[in-house]
């Protein structure tokens, strides 16, 4: 079974979701973190945001 995990990237200053990323759940957790960090850096650069203002959360298990 090929399940997927859906992530949202949130601007913590506004609370707005600024991007989504889907990864295969069977992937290595280290690989997930590497891909999530790369996407976060890309978004910070693209949106001209401080890296610390962006966080990701599992869409099915949101923070807060």
C-alpha positions as CSV (number, residue, x, y, z in Angstrom):
1,X,0.0,0.0,0.0
2,X,1.4,3.4,-1.1
3,X,0.2,5.9,1.5
4,X,1.2,9.5,1.5
5,X,1.7,12.1,4.1
6,X,0.5,15.7,3.3
7,X,2.4,18.6,4.8
8,X,1.4,22.3,5.0
9,X,3.9,25.1,5.3
10,X,2.6,27.9,7.4
11,X,3.8,31.5,7.8
12,X,3.7,31.8,11.6
13,X,3.4,35.6,11.5
14,X,0.1,35.5,9.5
15,X,-1.1,31.9,10.1
16,X,-1.6,31.4,6.4
17,X,-0.7,28.2,4.6
18,X,1.8,29.2,1.9
19,X,2.6,25.8,0.4
20,X,1.9,22.1,0.4
21,X,4.1,19.0,0.0
22,X,3.2,15.4,-0.4
23,X,5.7,12.6,0.5
24,X,5.4,8.8,0.5
25,X,4.8,7.6,4.0
26,X,7.1,4.6,3.4
27,X,10.1,7.0,2.9
28,X,12.8,7.2,5.5
29,X,12.1,9.8,8.2
30,X,15.5,11.4,7.7
31,X,14.7,11.7,4.0
32,X,11.4,13.4,4.9
33,X,13.1,15.9,7.2
34,X,15.7,16.7,4.5
35,X,13.0,17.3,1.9
36,X,10.9,19.4,4.3
37,X,13.9,21.6,5.3
38,X,14.8,22.1,1.6
39,X,11.2,23.2,0.8
40,X,11.2,25.5,3.8
41,X,14.5,27.2,2.7
42,X,13.0,27.5,-0.9
43,X,9.8,29.1,0.5
44,X,11.8,31.6,2.7
45,X,13.9,32.7,-0.2
46,X,11.0,32.9,-2.7
47,X,8.7,34.8,-0.3
48,X,11.5,36.8,1.3
49,X,10.6,35.6,4.8
50,X,12.8,34.9,7.7
51,X,13.4,31.1,7.9
52,X,12.2,31.1,11.5
53,X,8.7,32.4,10.4
54,X,8.0,29.2,8.5
55,X,7.0,25.8,9.9
56,X,5.5,22.7,8.5
57,X,2.8,20.4,9.9
58,X,1.2,17.2,8.9
59,X,-2.1,18.2,7.4
60,X,-3.9,15.3,9.0
61,X,-2.3,16.1,12.4
62,X,-2.1,19.9,12.6
63,X,-0.3,21.7,15.4
64,X,-2.6,23.7,17.7
